[in-house]
Every structure is written in structure tokens, then in C-alpha cells.
């Protein structure tokens, strides 16, 4: 198997590109480093392509190792033929490999193996090859001390053929694809579980084409099965079909082995053997495989959605270096307050109570004046709206301070508060107050603060506890790494958790950098990083370009220009007759430089072009401009909403079927994919992403169920009679009967039933 060729075909690249990328990865280079600083070598493969390449490379190498194991196992049995080896060598996936290995895979003694030991293999082969033979008569010739009658002989022969049919790789592959295309996934409530499983009511009588089932519905159904509420199975025939109806799948097995009903003596026996092989072995195995494949596909969808939302959240525009007052709302325990300066340093803390409004306002006013606060960050949890009202009163009482209040997501703040990272940062601060610090800082710089929290705790995914946890963690860690390196960090202010995400660094090196900084003061230049314990030349190469030093002795250290490329800049400066300080940021002079004049054997056009872009806008932040939503006054609870209202909100989450929008009433509303734009879209991310500020129209409000239907098409008619979307029709008979007995659920009832956070 030519791994480079396979990777190239999948990535729409050349084998030379993939070979170069594989070589760099094997040498220990990281994806961000390769994507940013080795464009000439890889032909410009971006970070997304490189992530795909790294994942597929691991899979293909595991496949190669498994092939070696399989070939050795078959060879030791003395059964390896040239044709079998060629088929194994040609396999490009693990499923096909295991299909080929199945007949040779060591297993517990089966009925078929026992029958072979008792000499019944020739009988099985005879009846399959010559169906004009009479089974009972032929069986008489195979009686012995173990096989005492013809029925036992025929049962043994049947076991041999059944195993052979079920282990035919070509047949299994054909039936697997046919079942995936044609079968329906069915779910039924387990009797007596109706009340316990109320949240799965939409799936009590459900039938849907397996191959077209969206990931979020698949995960919901499988969760219902795992919780003991639903029975989940595949149906490949109409449930009304009689027991003796033709079975296309059994027919496919028969045709594969040349078995047909021609009124020959062994035909009926062979047909019974085929049915037993299909229903008792093949279907049971393929049903399990199909449900596993559905789960894997649904996992991939959910993990992709989670990763995309996380990326959008991490790359949300920072409010910038302004003093912030963080408010962590609460009723009984009070509002936890933390004041931080423009660098995020904790200045002061307090606890105020909503039921003592005058005292609370006095305390908050004192903190604002004392620490020159410019922004108030309000967590969006319990008592958020009441806290927002309190902040509004504060703003009205201090107009001269130019204060602004902003509601931010507090997802993960409590996780951070109790973490080792928070304890190390604030050993003398009460756990309950650390969350307010996190809320304040994530407004200043979401990326720098959120990297301290396990990505799975940030709250931008669905069904995150149902998907493969190792794959989820790997995917989210890759997102965090890419985001941190895309933005870069100031090595003289960054925390250890943030530094640990930089290309080439780990937690130990990050702590060593912080310790060196604390002991020796700010780093004057990038070269000084080589004095940090255990930070060698290779690590420096990987990390240096992503670490910024502002106001240091080398102006280029504040940019994304890698130190290895400083000689190129030196040539540019010499030709222009300028110093680095004079050229950096001088757009006119930078644009006078011809990239082609500075290309050499090591640095090609991509790198030189990147250098010029950095010189023009040094240390540019790829994140957009900061913006925030203004929630409507007087709209505090879901009961305050009315169909037809047009409100401003923030996209809190994006799923494959739509986007959730925080409009300031504790419960996010859903904009279905069909209501996101006036045109047809296939992916909600074509229109919105997490953190976007959008205007929406309230279409429908279901107060008892706490569900809100929204639309970004502001001309849409509101009201229940104009529902934007409905549940796909359930094609099973029980579902049709249920639908006829009661009204169809509202659009929001359907959508929210499928998103169990």
C-alpha cells in the first residue's frame, strides 16, 4: 500500500506534498509550525489538510501493522495463498481486512469446527455442489461413533455451510452496503418505560432510513437505548410482510453460492441453510455493524460541530486591554464580584446581594471609581437578568465613567474555579470568587482565559458525553492548539496554560518559561528563550514564531516573522536603507518591496510574501472587531416574549439543523436552518457562527416547555399557524396512528426534543 499516494488522492494533493508533510511530522514538527513556516516544503498545505493527513496517516499505519499481523497468522496456519495475500495487500480499510481474515481468525470451537473434526466437510461440499443428491441418503455414509444418525450429520453439514456463507468476504461486503442503503432504523418504547423516558417520546414509535438519519437524531435514539427506554433495531422488509415472503437478502446469499429452487432433492435443505445463515448469523452481525457505523458517523458529525463552535468561540474578538468588573450572578449566595486591571491582574473582590440593592450599588460604585473600570462582564447563569438590571442602575448612576455592561457565557467558570490552575493563580482567593475573575478575563481575551478550561466544559457541543471521548478530546485539543498559534501569545504576559498550547511547548516547558520570567524579569528578545531549562534548539524552532515580545530589543520579535527568516528582512532593510523600526508598519515602503527579489534556495515566494504581510501589519490579530448584543429592555423571562417581536441576540451554539441564539431570557431560542436565510443553505455555518450578534424574529413561544422558535428572516409571519418547520414524517404504522390521534408537535417541540444537551 502506497500511503503517500492514498493520502495525496484524499487531500487532492501530490504524493510529493504528502511525503514532505509525513516526513516533517515524523521529525516531530507540529501542524501549526508546518502550516505556517514550511509552506515551500509542503506546497502550501494548510492546517486543516495537515490535520486530516495526520489522522489518516495514523489510521493507515495502524492498518499496515494489522495487515502484517493477519498475514503472519494465516501463514502460520499454512493457508496463505498468493491470491489471498494480494487481496489483503490491496485492502485500504480495516473493515475489508477483517472480512478477509474472518475465516482464518482463531476462535472458540464452533459447531462447524466440531462437524469438520467429525468428518462432515465432504458432505457439506457434496450437497452444495450437487443438489440433485438426496440429503438424507448421502448423510448415511457419514455416520460414525460421533454422528449416530442422518439428522446429526445434516445438522453438522449445515453448520459448516452456514459458517462458510457468513465468512465470505465478498458476500459480506455486498450485503453490508445493501443493508446500509435500504434498511430503516426503528425505535420502540420498552413497555413500562413510557413515563421514565418521557424525554424520548418522539422516538417511541420511530422509523427512518438508516443511511439518511441525521447525526443528532441517531445520538438521541442511541441514548434512549442506552438508558433502557428504547428498543432499537433494523428493519429491511415491510413489517406487514408474511413470514414466508421472499427475502431479497437471503436470495442474494443463495445467488452468490449458486443455490436455486429447481425441485432438486437438496434444494429445500440448501434454502433453509441460506435462511439460517442470513437471519441467524449474517444479519445479526451486520445489524450490529450498521448501528456501530451509524454511531461513528453521528460521532463525527457531533465532534465536527463541537470543534467548529469551539473555534469560533476561541477566536471571538477580545474587548481589549480595559479594566473590567466581573459579576458572577447568584441569589442566595450573592453576586460574586472581581475587579481586574487592563492586563487581567486581580485587583479586588466583593460579594453583593440582590435583596440589598442600595448596599450592592454602593459597593459596585466604589470598585468602579477606585479601579477606573470601563467594562462590566455579567455571567449568563442563574440570576443573570436580575444582575443585569442592577448593572443598568449602576450605569445610570455613574454616567461620567462611560461604563458598558456585557453579558458573557460563564460556561466552564465553575470548572476553572476548582481547578489546579485556578488554585495556583489565586491560592488565597475563595473558590466562589475565582469564577468572577474568569468571567471578567474572558471578556478581555476569550482565548487566553478559555484555554485554562477543559474544552469539553465550555458548553458549545451537543451530546458530548455520548460520543467517543478520546476522539472528542483529540479534536478539541487540535482546535485549541490551532487557535492559540494562529493568534500568537505575548511571552512576557501569557499564563502557563496558554504557553503550553504553543507549537513545540508542553506544560513543563510552559511552567519553566513562567518561572524563568518570574526570576529574571521580562524576556528582552526571543533568543533569551534558549536560556530556559529544557528548551533546546528544536523546541525553539517550533515555538519561536508564535511567541511575541513587545517592546524588546529586536522589533521583529513582536511579529510572526520567524527568527530563521530574520536574514531575509535584513536584506530588505539594507536595500531600502531603513532600520527595522522604520520599516515595520510603514505600509508604503513595505509595498515598494518586490517579493521576487528576496527569494533564495531556502525561502520561497510563500514565506517572503508572509514576511511582507507581517512587516506591513506586525503582530496582526486574526480575530475580528469586538461587538456585543443589546438585549431588549423589559424582556427578562420567556413569558415576556410575544410572537412577532424583533430582538437582538448572540449566537450561542450552532448545530447541523440550526443555530441557538441567546436573547437574554435564560432559554436560548432556535433558528432552524430553514429560517436562517432567504436562500437554501446546507450548513448553518454558511450564515452564522458562535458569538455572532444577530437580529431575530420571534415566531413561536412555548412557555411550559421553555421553547422559543426564532427566525433571521425578519419578514416571516409569526404564530403557531405559520410554523417554520415540522418533524420529518415517521413512516411506521404506530407513528402514523399516533399522529392521527393527536396534533402534530410544534416546530420547536420537535427540534428541541432532538437536542438533549
PyMOL commands that set and color helices and strands:
alter all, ss='L'
color gray80, all
select helices_A, chain A and resi 3-11+15-26+31-37+39-42+47-76+82-90+94-104+111-117+121-129+135-142+150-166+169-182+198-203+210-212+215-226+248-256+267-314+357-371+384-397+399-401+413-417+420-425+431-444+446-450+455-457+469-487+496-499+507-520+526-531+537-546+555-558+563-576+580-583+587-591+595-598+605-616+638-640+673-675+684-686+720-722+733-741+747-753
alter helices_A, ss='H'
color red, helices_A
select strands_A, chain A and resi 184-189+205-209+230-235+324-328+335-340+346-352+375-379+404-408+489-490+547-548+646-655+658-662+669-672+693-702+707-711
alter strands_A, ss='S'
color yellow, strands_A
deselect
rebuild
show_as cartoon
